[in-house]
Amino acid sequence: MDVFGQAGHDIRMEWSMEGISALAADCVVLVVVDVLAFSTTVDLALHRGSRVRPVRWDDPADVAAAKAEGATVPDERGWKLRPSTVHTTAPGTYLALPSPNGAALSKAAADTGRHVLTGCLRNARAVARLARTLAEDAPIGVIPAGERWGVDLAGTHTEGPLRPCAEDHLGAGAIVDALIALGVQWPSPEASLAARAFRAAGPDVGAVVAGSSSGQELRAKGLGADVDLAIAVNRSEVAPFLVRGDFVDVATH
């Protein structure tokens, strides 16, 4: 038995790229969680009728492929696509979203042949509903992205050792908690711990995320509005589902 695959549990959770490798063998649904800010940006963009192609941050070929498919690549127009700038795009725009964490993990998860969703605090319940429907009683894997030590997105350094972060642990916990509420049983200890952290935070989840290292980092850069949008727990009914390389909204109600 592969103990790191968390066999015997209906809900499983493990971090980042290694988590995908550990869980993909059994889990038919993989949910990537990158609260600040890939998953939150996808949620808001899909709410405006867009579809979003995840693009690896430092992969020119991936960017070129997205452009060839007709996607708008934000960085080429002098602005960054993030939660607080989504409203500046025309509704229905086909967007490419470069990201060193959420986008890269979404593409890696897709390579496993599993169903891929991306979730955050805003849409935890909606994503859990779709994940349960897609899984059909098979295991569901939740993958918090985490951050990376030493990453400088303004430069060329986008790799570094994993930094497990409060916002993605709580985002994953919100999705696990919603799955349990829907009747999915037997969460692994890793998944159960995340759900307990989310429940323990209660109404202070937003304050915890805002006060975390990641939240403070964004506020110090003048991006506090991104944090405010990310901590609106279960405000959204969007369920981003990766279909032929693009995230689309197929929320179940």
Backbone torsions as a table, in degrees:
resi	resn	phi	psi	omega
1	MET	NA	134.3	176.3
2	ASP	-84.4	100.7	-174.8
3	VAL	-64.7	-28.7	-177.6
4	PHE	-76.6	-12.7	172.7
5	GLY	-83.5	-2.7	176.8
6	GLN	56.9	44.4	-178.4
7	ALA	-57.9	146.3	177.8
8	GLY	91.2	-0.2	-178.8
9	HIS	-115.8	141.7	-178.6
10	ASP	-82.0	-25.7	175.4
11	ILE	-123.4	126.9	-177.2
12	ARG	-128.7	153.2	-179.0
13	MET	-144.1	132.0	173.9
14	GLU	-154.4	156.5	-168.6
15	TRP	-86.0	138.5	160.5
16	SER	57.2	-153.8	-172.8
17	MET	-61.5	-39.4	178.7
18	GLU	-65.7	-32.4	177.1
19	GLY	-64.6	-39.7	176.5
20	ILE	-60.6	-46.5	180.0
21	SER	-60.6	-38.2	-177.0
22	ALA	-73.7	-34.2	-170.3
23	LEU	-101.7	-18.7	-170.9
24	ALA	-66.9	-23.5	-177.0
25	ALA	-62.5	-36.3	-176.0
26	ASP	-110.7	-30.1	-174.2
27	CYS	-82.3	122.6	-178.5
28	VAL	-84.9	-13.8	175.7
29	VAL	-126.1	132.3	175.4
30	LEU	-121.4	126.2	-178.4
31	VAL	-111.3	112.6	179.1
32	VAL	-87.1	130.8	-176.2
33	VAL	-122.1	112.1	177.7
34	ASP	-136.3	84.5	-169.8
35	VAL	-64.2	-42.4	-179.6
36	LEU	-117.2	83.4	16.6
37	ALA	-151.4	7.7	-174.4
38	PHE	-56.4	-54.3	-174.5
39	SER	-64.1	-36.9	178.3
40	THR	-67.3	-40.8	178.6
41	THR	-63.8	-43.1	178.1
42	VAL	-60.5	-45.1	179.6
43	ASP	-56.8	-48.3	-177.0
44	LEU	-68.4	-37.7	179.3
45	ALA	-66.5	-43.2	179.9
46	LEU	-66.8	-31.4	176.4
47	HIS	-61.3	-28.0	179.1
48	ARG	-91.9	11.7	175.8
49	GLY	86.5	7.4	178.8
50	SER	-80.7	166.7	161.6
51	ARG	-120.1	151.8	-169.6
52	VAL	-129.0	127.1	175.3
53	ARG	-98.8	117.8	175.2
54	PRO	-68.8	136.2	-177.4
55	VAL	-130.6	132.2	176.4
56	ARG	-64.9	135.7	-170.7
57	TRP	-58.3	-44.3	-171.4
58	ASP	-111.6	34.9	-176.2
59	ASP	-122.4	93.5	-178.5
60	PRO	-58.1	-33.9	179.8
61	ALA	-65.7	-36.6	179.2
62	ASP	-67.5	-40.7	177.2
63	VAL	-63.6	-43.8	-179.5
64	ALA	-62.7	-38.9	178.9
65	ALA	-65.1	-39.9	177.9
66	ALA	-63.9	-42.0	178.2
67	LYS	-63.6	-39.2	179.8
68	ALA	-63.2	-27.5	178.1
69	GLU	-85.5	-1.3	176.8
70	GLY	95.6	9.5	-179.0
71	ALA	-78.8	144.6	174.3
72	THR	-81.7	126.5	179.1
73	VAL	-100.9	106.4	-169.8
74	PRO	-55.7	-43.2	-173.2
75	ASP	-60.1	-26.0	-179.0
76	GLU	-73.1	-12.5	-178.3
77	ARG	-108.1	13.2	172.8
78	GLY	83.1	13.0	177.6
79	TRP	-139.8	158.4	-178.9
80	LYS	-101.7	138.0	174.5
81	LEU	-88.1	116.1	178.3
82	ARG	-149.8	175.8	-174.2
83	PRO	-51.3	-44.1	-173.9
84	SER	-80.3	-6.2	178.1
85	THR	-108.0	-4.7	-178.8
86	VAL	-57.1	-36.9	-176.7
87	HIS	-65.9	-11.8	178.6
88	THR	-86.9	-5.8	177.0
89	THR	-91.5	147.6	177.7
90	ALA	-67.2	137.5	177.5
91	PRO	-54.4	136.5	178.4
92	GLY	87.9	-0.2	-179.6
93	THR	-64.8	137.8	174.8
94	TYR	-84.3	115.2	-170.7
95	LEU	-114.2	142.2	167.2
96	ALA	-100.7	135.0	-176.8
97	LEU	-123.4	98.0	176.9
98	PRO	-70.5	140.1	-179.8
99	SER	-163.0	133.2	178.9
100	PRO	-77.2	-15.4	-177.4
101	ASN	-113.7	-74.2	-174.5
102	GLY	-60.5	-43.4	-178.8
103	ALA	-67.8	-45.9	-179.9
104	ALA	-61.1	-40.5	179.5
105	LEU	-69.0	-38.2	179.2
106	SER	-62.2	-42.0	-179.7
107	LYS	-69.3	-39.5	177.2
108	ALA	-65.0	-39.8	177.8
109	ALA	-64.0	-39.7	178.8
110	ALA	-62.8	-34.6	-179.8
111	ASP	-64.3	-18.5	178.7
112	THR	-79.1	-12.5	-178.0
113	GLY	85.1	4.2	-179.7
114	ARG	-86.7	162.6	170.3
115	HIS	-66.9	136.2	-176.9
116	VAL	-123.5	129.1	173.6
117	LEU	-124.4	162.2	169.2
118	THR	-127.9	133.0	-174.8
119	GLY	-132.3	163.8	-178.5
120	CYS	-151.9	-171.9	177.4
121	LEU	-66.4	-35.1	-176.5
122	ARG	-63.1	-35.9	-170.7
123	ASN	-124.1	24.3	-172.9
124	ALA	-54.8	-46.2	-177.6
125	ARG	-67.5	-42.4	-179.9
126	ALA	-63.4	-42.2	179.1
127	VAL	-66.6	-40.4	178.4
128	ALA	-61.8	-40.0	179.4
129	ARG	-61.9	-45.4	-179.2
130	LEU	-68.4	-39.9	178.9
131	ALA	-60.3	-43.4	178.9
132	ARG	-62.6	-41.8	179.3
133	THR	-63.6	-45.6	-178.4
134	LEU	-68.3	-34.3	-174.8
135	ALA	-70.2	-33.0	-179.4
136	GLU	50.7	51.3	176.7
137	ASP	76.5	0.8	173.5
138	ALA	-85.4	163.9	-177.7
139	PRO	-64.4	148.9	177.8
140	ILE	-116.4	131.8	178.0
141	GLY	-107.9	130.8	177.5
142	VAL	-109.9	127.4	-172.1
143	ILE	-120.0	93.1	172.3
144	PRO	-67.6	132.3	-173.4
145	ALA	-71.5	-42.9	-170.8
146	GLY	73.5	171.4	174.8
147	GLU	-108.0	-178.8	-179.4
148	ARG	-127.5	132.7	177.8
149	TRP	-68.0	135.6	172.1
150	GLY	80.5	6.9	-179.4
151	VAL	-74.0	135.9	177.2
152	ASP	-126.6	94.9	-176.1
153	LEU	-71.0	-17.0	176.6
154	ALA	-79.2	-15.0	178.8
155	GLY	-112.3	-134.8	-177.4
156	THR	-118.1	0.6	-174.8
157	HIS	-94.4	104.0	-177.6
158	THR	-118.9	8.9	179.4
159	GLU	-118.3	151.4	177.3
160	GLY	177.8	169.3	178.9
161	PRO	-64.9	150.3	-177.7
162	LEU	-61.4	134.5	170.0
163	ARG	-116.5	96.0	175.0
164	PRO	-56.2	135.0	-170.9
165	CYS	-126.7	153.2	-175.2
166	ALA	-61.4	-42.1	-173.5
167	GLU	-66.0	-38.9	-179.7
168	ASP	-77.1	-31.0	174.9
169	HIS	-64.8	-42.2	179.3
170	LEU	-71.4	-37.5	177.1
171	GLY	-63.6	-44.1	176.1
172	ALA	-62.5	-40.8	179.1
173	GLY	-63.5	-36.4	177.5
174	ALA	-63.5	-39.0	179.4
175	ILE	-71.3	-42.8	176.7
176	VAL	-61.0	-44.4	179.3
177	ASP	-59.7	-40.8	178.7
178	ALA	-67.3	-37.6	176.8
179	LEU	-62.8	-43.2	178.8
180	ILE	-62.1	-42.0	178.7
181	ALA	-63.2	-27.4	178.0
182	LEU	-83.1	-1.5	176.3
183	GLY	100.6	3.8	175.3
184	VAL	-75.2	126.0	-171.2
185	GLN	-104.4	174.8	172.0
186	TRP	56.8	58.6	170.8
187	PRO	-68.9	146.4	175.0
188	SER	-67.7	163.0	176.5
189	PRO	-56.6	-37.4	179.0
190	GLU	-63.6	-45.3	179.2
191	ALA	-67.7	-42.4	-179.4
192	SER	-62.1	-39.4	179.8
193	LEU	-63.3	-40.2	178.4
194	ALA	-64.4	-43.2	179.2
195	ALA	-63.2	-39.5	178.9
196	ARG	-65.9	-37.3	177.7
197	ALA	-63.4	-41.9	178.6
198	PHE	-63.2	-45.2	179.7
199	ARG	-64.2	-40.9	-178.2
200	ALA	-64.3	-35.3	178.8
201	ALA	-67.5	-33.2	176.2
202	GLY	53.6	-134.2	-178.1
203	PRO	-69.6	-6.9	-179.3
204	ASP	-93.9	8.3	-179.6
205	VAL	-53.2	-47.0	-178.7
206	GLY	-60.7	-42.1	179.9
207	ALA	-65.9	-36.7	178.4
208	VAL	-63.6	-47.1	179.9
209	VAL	-64.3	-44.8	-178.9
210	ALA	-62.7	-33.8	-178.5
211	GLY	-89.2	-5.3	-179.7
212	SER	-71.3	169.7	178.5
213	SER	-57.0	-43.7	-179.3
214	SER	-64.8	-43.4	179.6
215	GLY	-63.3	-43.5	179.3
216	GLN	-66.8	-35.9	178.1
217	GLU	-60.1	-45.2	-179.9
218	LEU	-67.0	-42.3	179.2
219	ARG	-62.7	-37.5	178.8
220	ALA	-64.7	-25.3	178.5
221	LYS	-91.4	7.1	-179.8
222	GLY	80.4	19.8	-176.2
223	LEU	-111.4	34.1	180.0
224	GLY	-61.1	-29.2	178.8
225	ALA	-63.0	-32.3	176.7
226	ASP	-64.0	-41.1	178.8
227	VAL	-64.7	-44.1	-178.8
228	ASP	-59.8	-40.3	178.6
229	LEU	-69.4	-35.2	-176.0
230	ALA	-71.0	-24.9	-173.2
231	ILE	-97.1	13.6	176.7
232	ALA	-82.3	85.7	-170.0
233	VAL	-65.7	126.3	176.2
234	ASN	54.8	34.2	176.5
235	ARG	-80.5	-20.0	-170.8
236	SER	-113.4	148.3	173.7
237	GLU	-107.2	14.1	179.4
238	VAL	-80.1	136.4	175.9
239	ALA	-124.5	93.1	-175.3
240	PRO	-69.9	121.4	-175.3
241	PHE	-123.3	129.2	-177.1
242	LEU	-81.6	115.7	-178.6
243	VAL	-126.3	115.6	-179.7
244	ARG	50.0	43.9	173.7
245	GLY	89.9	-5.4	-178.6
246	ASP	-121.7	142.6	171.7
247	PHE	-81.8	127.4	176.7
248	VAL	-128.2	162.5	-179.2
249	ASP	-96.0	113.5	174.9
250	VAL	-127.4	46.0	-177.3
251	ALA	-56.9	138.4	173.7
252	THR	-100.2	139.8	-177.0
253	HIS	-119.5	NA	NA
